């Protein structure tokens, strides 16, 4: 009955949102409790790809969609019996739309594919091939602004049509951007607003025509093309209100309305937002405005704690994060395409890189990997240098292309490449593969509650993941230090665990490493001297009640 009611509700909304020509119209905002969503992303491990740098299939030095298709079996071949795939289950593709820039964050056409990357038919084939392997496809959606070469802006700037699709002033307003930058740019005797630079004029989302067009673009990519979700760029800048250019009330109201539209079209569409700000400022966007947002502060705390060899920062941050958001509804990551690569931030230390992977893949939230993290790719800004071509093997051009790549390779590709690390059972790549598999096969790591655990030393970060539904519980121990931990005591005052004695099984080798005695309140005090946890080592211990 519930499904029938929702179906009728969806049909009504469809006609309410469309005029006779099928154009999407604005709709009244429903209350959050009336909106149905199908949450599938908790079970996924995402992989961010810069298409230009992943694999060149046609020998022009530029990565493309067919290159991704040829490497789908590397990402996930759909066969759990093989050991040559990484095991990821969802892709986030950086901008694929036509654009005058190498990065694509200034769009000239929202309904086509960048010709450098292929054709729309190529992309449809990618969606089909990925879905056949149970890999979801999420695309970068850049709509806060367009390119200055977008036909909309060309018409608007010449005052032919669509004048109000952008923000124009006859005189220069007396304020700059949130970082002190100039946001008002002169064109044909008027000033237009562009928060990032003059080549990216901001759309005017106070105009319903703009809102309706962007909604219909989302419908097109989901219903006509088949993408599963959207990574939304720059969500906090959507609508400026005077000099307030971040997190305005109008922006929050717009996203609330969009969320209703999104879920009325399909409860399974996923939106993940880039709100590069503090946890407290991100929270409103995750409250029935987008499905969730990336947690930037948490990413920083992971790297800081590893480098400082103390758990204080990460423990404090995950306690705040896990108690603030709706259950597990935040994106976790180490670095992305806008930041110096994690391998550099960890001083090119392989044990630290392995530890970072273990922490990322064992914490609650939805984990994202940036392409090449799994092999220790390097990169320090400028941006082109953190988006270099993927390192597939040690041959000329690193197996990325048969010709000179669009950008020069990392110098470490001879030793840090996929082919070499797949042959090494102790490599960083194998470590990522192992922990991705732990996450996929252990429900406690995907939808298990987080339970903090105290330790006798701050250089150890232990916690529990407890899944009441599957009756699966794990104890995760991360040694942040460069020293062996052979005298460790951990304790919990209370938890959701039933009283009794539990066997501890090491997921690495299925060895029995002792027992854990839980008191009537779910608490325990346990010495773990026999474990001898190595430097920067992580353990996943499964609890089985005896």
C-alpha positions in Angstrom: 0.0 0.0 0.0 2.9 2.4 0.9 4.4 1.8 -2.6 1.0 2.5 -4.3 0.5 5.7 -2.4 4.0 6.9 -3.3 3.4 5.9 -6.9 0.3 8.0 -7.1 2.0 10.9 -5.3 4.9 10.8 -7.8 2.5 10.8 -10.8 0.6 13.8 -9.3 3.9 15.6 -8.8 5.1 14.9 -12.3 2.1 16.6 -13.8 2.3 19.4 -11.3 5.9 19.9 -12.2 5.4 20.1 -16.0 3.6 22.3 -18.4 2.1 21.2 -21.7 5.5 21.1 -23.4 7.0 19.0 -20.7 9.1 21.9 -19.2 9.7 21.4 -15.5 8.0 23.9 -13.3 8.6 24.9 -9.7 6.6 23.0 -7.1 5.5 23.8 -3.5 8.0 22.5 -0.9 6.9 19.4 1.0 7.8 18.9 4.7 10.8 16.6 5.2 8.7 13.8 6.7 6.7 13.6 3.5 9.7 12.9 1.3 10.6 9.3 0.6 14.2 8.3 -0.2 15.9 5.1 -1.1 19.3 5.0 0.6 21.6 2.7 -1.4 24.9 4.6 -1.0 25.7 3.4 2.5 26.9 0.1 1.0 29.2 1.6 -1.6 32.8 2.5 -1.9 33.2 5.4 -4.4 36.1 6.2 -6.7 36.7 9.7 -8.1 38.0 9.9 -11.6 39.4 12.8 -13.6 38.4 11.5 -17.0 41.2 13.4 -18.8 43.8 11.6 -16.7 42.5 8.0 -16.3 43.2 6.2 -19.6 43.6 7.4 -23.2 41.9 4.9 -25.6 42.4 6.6 -28.9 46.0 7.9 -28.7 45.5 11.6 -28.5 47.1 12.0 -25.1 43.7 12.7 -23.3 41.9 10.3 -21.2 38.4 9.4 -22.3 35.2 7.5 -21.6 36.2 4.5 -23.6 39.4 4.4 -21.5 37.2 4.1 -18.4 35.2 1.3 -20.0 38.4 -0.6 -20.7 39.4 -0.4 -17.1 36.0 -1.3 -15.5 37.3 -4.8 -14.7 40.2 -3.1 -12.8 37.7 -1.2 -10.7 35.3 -4.1 -10.2 35.0 -7.1 -12.6 31.8 -8.3 -10.9 33.3 -11.6 -9.9 34.1 -12.0 -6.2 36.3 -15.0 -6.9 39.0 -12.9 -8.7 41.7 -10.9 -7.0 42.7 -8.5 -9.8 40.1 -5.8 -9.3 40.1 -3.1 -6.6 36.5 -3.8 -5.6 35.0 -0.3 -5.7 31.2 -0.1 -6.4 30.5 3.4 -7.5 32.2 6.0 -9.7 32.2 9.8 -9.3 33.3 11.3 -12.7 34.6 14.9 -12.6 32.9 17.2 -15.2 32.1 15.5 -18.5 30.2 18.4 -20.1 31.7 20.5 -23.0 34.0 23.2 -21.6 36.8 25.5 -22.8 39.0 24.5 -19.9 41.0 21.3 -19.2 39.2 20.8 -15.9 35.6 21.2 -17.1 34.2 23.3 -14.2 33.0 26.0 -16.6 30.2 24.3 -18.7 29.1 25.4 -22.2 26.4 22.7 -22.7 24.6 20.7 -20.0 23.2 18.1 -22.3 26.3 16.8 -24.1 29.7 15.2 -23.6 33.0 17.0 -23.8 34.3 15.9 -27.3 37.7 15.4 -25.8 36.1 12.5 -23.8 33.9 10.9 -26.5 30.3 11.0 -27.4 27.0 10.7 -25.7 26.7 7.2 -27.0 30.1 6.4 -25.5 28.8 7.6 -22.1 25.6 5.6 -22.4 27.7 2.6 -23.1 29.7 3.3 -20.0 26.6 3.5 -17.9 25.4 0.1 -19.3 28.8 -1.6 -18.8 29.1 -0.2 -15.3 25.6 -1.2 -14.2 26.3 -4.7 -15.6 29.1 -4.9 -12.9 26.8 -3.4 -10.2 28.9 -0.2 -10.4 26.9 3.0 -9.9 27.6 6.2 -11.9 27.6 9.7 -10.3 28.6 12.7 -12.4 29.9 16.1 -11.3 27.2 18.7 -11.7 28.4 22.2 -12.0 25.5 24.6 -12.0 26.3 27.4 -9.6 27.9 29.0 -12.6 28.5 28.4 -16.4 31.3 29.2 -18.7 31.4 32.8 -20.1 31.2 31.0 -23.4 27.9 29.3 -22.7 25.3 30.5 -25.2 23.1 31.5 -22.3 25.7 34.0 -21.1 26.6 35.2 -24.6 22.9 36.1 -25.1 22.6 37.6 -21.6 25.8 39.7 -21.9 24.6 41.1 -25.2 21.1 41.8 -23.7 19.5 39.7 -26.5 17.7 37.3 -24.2 18.2 35.5 -20.8 19.4 38.8 -19.3 18.0 37.8 -15.9 19.6 34.3 -16.1 22.7 35.9 -14.6 23.2 38.6 -12.0 23.8 42.0 -13.5 24.4 45.5 -11.9 24.6 48.8 -13.7 27.2 50.0 -11.2 29.9 48.1 -9.3 28.5 47.0 -5.9 30.7 48.0 -3.0 31.7 44.5 -1.8 34.2 41.8 -2.7 34.0 38.0 -2.3 34.3 35.9 0.9 38.0 35.5 0.3 38.6 39.2 -0.6 38.5 38.5 -4.3 36.8 40.6 -6.9 33.4 39.1 -7.8 32.0 41.8 -10.1 33.3 41.8 -13.7 32.7 44.4 -16.4 31.1 43.4 -19.7 29.4 45.7 -22.1 29.1 48.6 -19.6 27.5 46.4 -16.9 28.8 44.3 -14.1 28.1 40.6 -13.7 28.6 38.4 -10.6 31.1 35.6 -10.7 32.3 34.4 -7.4 35.2 32.3 -8.7 36.5 34.3 -11.6 35.3 36.3 -14.7 35.2 33.1 -16.8 32.6 31.6 -14.5 29.5 33.8 -14.3 27.0 32.8 -11.6 23.5 31.7 -12.7 20.6 33.6 -11.1 18.6 31.1 -9.2 16.2 33.7 -8.0 14.9 33.3 -11.6 12.4 30.4 -11.9 13.3 29.9 -15.5 16.9 29.1 -14.4 15.7 26.8 -11.7 13.3 24.9 -14.0 16.0 24.5 -16.6 18.5 23.1 -14.2 15.9 20.7 -12.7 15.2 19.5 -16.2 18.9 18.9 -16.9 19.0 16.7 -13.8 15.9 14.8 -15.0 17.6 14.3 -18.4 20.7 12.8 -17.0 18.9 10.5 -14.6 15.8 9.4 -16.7 17.2 9.6 -20.2 20.8 8.7 -19.7 20.7 6.6 -16.6 23.1 8.2 -14.1 22.5 7.2 -10.5 23.4 10.5 -8.8 25.1 13.9 -8.8 28.0 15.4 -7.0 26.9 19.0 -6.7 29.7 21.6 -6.9 29.8 24.8 -4.7 26.4 24.2 -3.1 26.8 26.9 -0.4 27.2 29.7 -3.1 23.9 29.1 -5.0 22.2 32.4 -4.2 23.9 35.5 -2.8 21.9 37.9 -0.7 23.7 41.2 -1.0 27.2 40.8 0.4 26.3 37.4 2.0 27.7 35.0 -0.6 27.7 31.8 1.4 25.0 29.8 3.2 22.2 32.3 2.6 18.7 31.5 3.6 17.7 31.7 0.0 20.3 29.1 -0.9 19.0 26.8 1.9 15.4 27.3 0.7 16.4 26.5 -2.9 18.0 23.2 -2.0 14.9 22.3 0.1 12.7 22.7 -2.9 15.2 20.9 -5.2 15.3 17.9 -2.8 11.5 17.5 -3.1 11.8 17.7 -6.9 14.7 15.2 -6.8 12.9 12.6 -4.7 9.5 13.0 -6.5 11.3 12.1 -9.7 12.9 9.0 -8.1 13.6 8.3 -4.4 16.9 6.6 -5.5 18.6 9.6 -7.0 21.6 10.5 -4.9 23.0 14.0 -4.4 26.2 14.6 -2.6 27.2 18.2 -2.0 30.5 20.1 -1.9 30.1 22.5 0.9 33.8 23.2 1.8 33.3 24.6 5.3 33.1 23.5 8.9 30.9 20.7 10.1 28.4 23.1 11.7 27.9 24.9 8.4 27.6 21.7 6.4 24.8 20.3 8.6 21.9 22.3 7.2 22.7 21.1 3.7 22.4 17.5 4.8 19.0 18.1 6.4 16.7 17.2 3.5 18.4 19.5 1.1 21.0 17.1 -0.3 21.3 13.5 0.6 24.6 14.2 2.2 27.8 16.3 1.9 31.5 15.7 2.1 33.1 16.0 5.6 36.2 18.1 5.0 37.1 18.6 8.6 37.0 14.9 9.2 39.4 14.3 6.3 41.8 16.8 7.8 41.6 15.2 11.2 42.6 11.8 9.8 45.7 13.1 8.2 46.7 15.3 11.1 46.3 12.5 13.6 48.4 10.1 11.6 51.2 12.7 11.2 51.1 13.6 14.9 50.8 10.0 16.0 48.0 10.8 18.4 44.3 10.0 18.3 43.0 13.1 20.1 42.0 15.1 17.0 40.4 12.2 15.1 38.6 10.9 18.2 37.1 14.3 19.0 36.1 14.9 15.4 34.4 11.5 14.7 32.5 11.8 18.0 31.1 15.2 16.8 30.5 14.0 13.2 28.8 10.7 14.1 26.5 12.4 16.6 25.6 15.4 14.4 24.5 14.0 11.0 21.7 11.6 10.2 23.1 8.1 10.6 26.1 7.6 8.3 24.9 10.4 6.0 28.2 12.1 5.2 31.0 11.5 2.7 34.4 10.5 4.0 37.6 10.9 2.0 41.3 11.6 2.5 41.9 14.2 -0.3 40.2 15.1 -3.6 41.1 16.9 -6.8 41.4 20.3 -5.1 44.0 19.3 -2.5 47.6 18.1 -2.3 47.6 14.4 -2.6 47.4 12.4 0.6 50.7 10.6 -0.2 52.5 13.9 -0.1 50.7 15.0 3.0 51.9 11.9 4.7 55.5 12.5 3.6 55.4 9.7 1.1 55.4 7.2 3.9 53.8 3.9 2.8 52.9 2.6 6.3 51.1 5.9 7.0 49.3 5.7 3.6 48.1 2.2 4.5 46.9 3.4 7.9 45.0 6.3 6.3 43.3 3.8 4.0 42.3 1.5 6.9 40.9 4.4 8.9 38.9 5.8 5.9 37.4 2.4 5.1 36.6 1.5 8.7 34.9 4.7 9.9 31.2 5.3 9.4 30.1 7.4 6.5 30.3 6.9 2.7 34.0 6.5 1.6 35.5 8.1 -1.5 38.9 7.3 -3.0 40.6 9.7 -5.4 42.1 7.9 -8.4 45.7 6.9 -7.8 45.5 7.0 -4.0 45.6 3.3 -4.1 49.1 3.2 -5.6 50.6 6.3 -3.9 50.4 8.8 -6.7 52.1 12.1 -5.8 50.9 15.6 -6.4 51.3 19.1 -5.0 49.5 22.2 -6.4 49.1 23.8 -8.9 45.9 21.9 -9.7 47.2 20.3 -12.9 49.9 18.6 -10.8 47.4 16.9 -8.5 45.4 15.6 -11.5 48.2 14.0 -13.4 47.7 10.9 -15.7 47.1 7.5 -13.9 50.1 5.3 -13.5 49.2 1.9 -14.9 52.6 0.3 -15.5 56.3 1.2 -15.8 56.4 1.4 -19.6 56.6 4.7 -21.6 53.8 7.1 -20.7 52.9 4.8 -17.7 50.5 2.8 -19.8 48.2 5.8 -19.9 48.6 6.6 -23.6 50.5 5.6 -26.7 51.6 9.2 -27.1 52.7 12.1 -24.9 50.0 12.7 -22.2 48.1 16.0 -21.9 50.2 16.6 -18.8 53.6 15.3 -17.7 53.7 12.2 -15.5 54.8 11.8 -11.9 58.4 10.9 -11.6 57.6 8.0 -9.3 55.5 6.0 -11.8 58.4 3.5 -12.5 58.0 2.1 -9.0 54.4 3.3 -8.1 52.1 1.8 -10.7 49.2 -0.6 -10.8 51.0 -3.5 -12.5 53.9 -3.5 -10.0 51.7 -3.3 -7.0 49.2 -5.9 -8.1 52.2 -8.4 -8.1 53.3 -7.4 -4.6 51.2 -9.0 -1.8 52.4 -6.3 0.7 51.7 -3.3 -1.6 49.6 -0.2 -0.9 47.3 -1.4 -3.7 46.8 -4.8 -2.0 46.1 -3.0 1.3 43.4 -0.9 -0.3 41.9 -4.0 -1.9 41.9 -5.9 1.4 40.1 -3.1 3.4 37.6 -2.4 0.6 36.8 -6.1 0.8 36.5 -5.9 4.5 34.0 -3.1 4.2 31.9 -4.9 1.5 31.7 -8.2 3.4 31.3 -6.8 6.9 27.9 -5.1 7.5 29.1 -3.6 10.7 31.6 -1.4 8.7 28.9 0.0 6.4 25.8 0.4 8.7 27.1 -0.3 12.1 26.8 2.3 14.9 30.1 3.9 16.0 31.1 3.2 19.6 34.2 5.0 20.8 36.7 3.0 22.9 39.2 4.5 25.3 42.8 3.3 25.2 45.7 3.4 27.7 47.7 5.4 25.1 46.7 8.3 22.9 48.7 6.9 20.0 46.1 4.1 19.5 42.7 4.8 18.0 40.3 2.0 18.8 36.5 1.9 18.2 33.7 -0.5 17.7 31.2 -0.8 14.9 28.0 -2.5 16.0 25.2 -3.5 13.7 22.1 -4.5 15.7 20.2 -5.6 12.7 22.7 -8.2 11.4 24.0 -8.9 14.9 27.5 -8.3 13.7 30.0 -6.4 15.8 33.7 -5.5 15.2 36.5 -4.0 17.2 38.8 -1.9 15.1 42.3 -0.9 16.4 44.5 1.6 14.6 48.0 2.1 15.9 48.9 5.7 14.9 52.5 5.5 16.2 55.7 4.3 14.7 56.2 2.0 17.7 54.9 -1.5 18.4 52.0 -1.5 20.9 52.4 -4.6 23.1 50.9 -3.4 26.3 47.4 -2.0 25.5 44.4 -1.7 27.7 41.0 -0.6 26.2 37.8 0.1 27.9 34.2 1.1 27.3 31.7 2.3 30.0 28.5 1.3 28.2 27.5 0.0 24.8 24.7 -1.8 22.9 26.4 -5.2 23.2 24.8 -7.9 25.2 26.6 -9.1 28.3 28.7 -12.2 27.8 32.0 -13.5 26.5 32.9 -12.9 22.9 35.6 -14.5 20.8 37.9 -12.1 18.9 38.7 -13.2 15.4 41.3 -11.4 13.3 39.9 -10.8 9.8 43.4 -10.8 8.3 44.0 -14.5 9.0 40.9 -15.8 10.8 43.0 -16.4 13.9 41.5 -16.5 17.4 43.2 -13.7 19.3 41.4 -14.0 22.6 38.1 -13.1 24.2 36.3 -10.0 25.3 34.1 -10.1 28.4 31.1 -7.7 28.3 29.4 -6.6 31.5 25.7 -6.0 32.1 25.9 -2.4 30.9 27.7 -3.3 27.7 31.0 -2.1 29.2 34.4 -3.8 29.5 38.0 -3.3 30.5 40.4 -5.5 28.5 44.1 -6.0 28.3 45.3 -6.8 24.7 49.0 -7.4 25.4 49.1 -10.5 23.2 48.2 -8.6 20.0 51.6 -6.8 19.5 50.1 -4.3 17.1 52.9 -3.2 14.7 53.8 0.4 13.7 51.0 2.1 11.8 49.1 -1.2 11.8 45.4 -1.7 11.8 43.4 -4.7 13.1 39.8 -5.6 12.3 38.6 -8.0 15.0 35.1 -9.6 14.6 33.2 -10.4 17.8 31.4 -13.8 18.1 29.4 -14.5 21.2 30.3 -17.8 22.8 
